[in-house]
Amino acid sequence: MEFAYGIDDRPRPASLLIFGLQWLAVSVPLVLIIGRVVAGLEANGSTVLYLQRLFLLVALVLLAQVYLGHRLPLVLGPATVLLVGILASLDAGFGAINASILIGGLLLASLAATGLIGHLQRLFTPRVVAVVLMLIAFTLAPTILDLITDGGGTVPATQTFLFAVGLTLALFAAHGFLRGIWRSTLALWAILLGTPVYIALFGAVSLPPADTALVALPENLLAPLAVPDAGVLAAFLICYLALATNDLGSIQSVGSLLKADGMGERVNRGVAVTGLGNALAGVTGVIGPVNFSLSPGIIAATGCASRFALVPAAIAIALMAASPLAIGYLESIPAPVIGVVLAYVMAAQIAAGLMLGQESGAVGTFDGGLIVGIPLLLGTLVAFLPPEVAAGLPAMIRPLLTNGFVVGIVTVLGLEHIVYRRRPQERS
């Protein structure tokens, strides 16, 4: 594939700005969607302040990746796999959650710095990775359902649900017809067009107060930390195994597409920066970042493989972080619109998992289908576990057994590497 600009090429200022805006159009919805969900979980927290910290973190880690890490054109944003861990650990409090993210990030950076990260790849066969991709989507289903039925206390849940169904159908129809950068930025267009439609149907949404500052640095950059119990920490470490696989796959996919040299060093440096970024996320009290696997599609659509095209996007994200007013307007986007876009992103994740399963022959046999199907079913059932059942479990193991993602990952690893290990003829 031919590109107008290579990895280390510097486009002319006008072209650089245009390419940067395209990356920005992809990045902002990814940061906003997950950030809005996590910010809403903090009982006494400010969504605007949380999003300011998150936008600033993403901008800093993105710049670090471009200049010091993998040095590839890779979009970056909050890790949905950590959202699963956060949702399952709310009872432990955000102090323990922040500390777990800090510890997980430091361990990830250490594994990358010592070159040991490659050994983890052996656990994550194509079949396991396919399950990981789909598990994230399935175990986030309760969160998506809560978002699309949230009318802010004024709109009946039935009406917001029907609105979400209509917007979802329109979104996937548009995905079928659109091509190139229009398809790559579809999440942004869904927010820009879905919000006014929601307002027209159900009335105005809450806008930032008139005295909201146009420019102000985020406050309270240091978050509370608390020693996590063994169950919470173990759950997050399993999530970080999946995050490491996601990061490795994203870096390698772009490197293969662009035929980049020195991929071993790029992978180690890229994962190390991701780990340090997660450690910084734990210190500042936000969800940790990861490199996203959708980058090859954006590169192919724009024809620009220059890593420097991400610099204007990172600067723009940092400027947003310094504007409470801008963040306030982003925060006012209706929850059902956010839920629909999150469902769209998760559907794409399921599609990626199915494609990987088909290409690798992961479900070519009945036993292969069981290795994929059993973890998905168990993980989904645990995700919808009634609160009274979860409350009856021992406190030490509750964060593990109530985390659908962790249950699914442990199950697929056991099936893949233990139960069916002696049947190589039935494994692809």
Salt bridges, closest charged atoms under 4 A:
ASP8 OD1 - ARG307 NE 2.81
ASP261 OD1 - ARG266 NH2 3.22
GLU265 OE2 - ARG269 NH1 3.63
ASP367 OD2 - ARG423 NH1 3.13
GLU416 OE1 - ARG127 NE 2.96
GLU416 OE2 - ARG427 NH2 3.27
GLU426 OE1 - ARG423 NH1 3.85
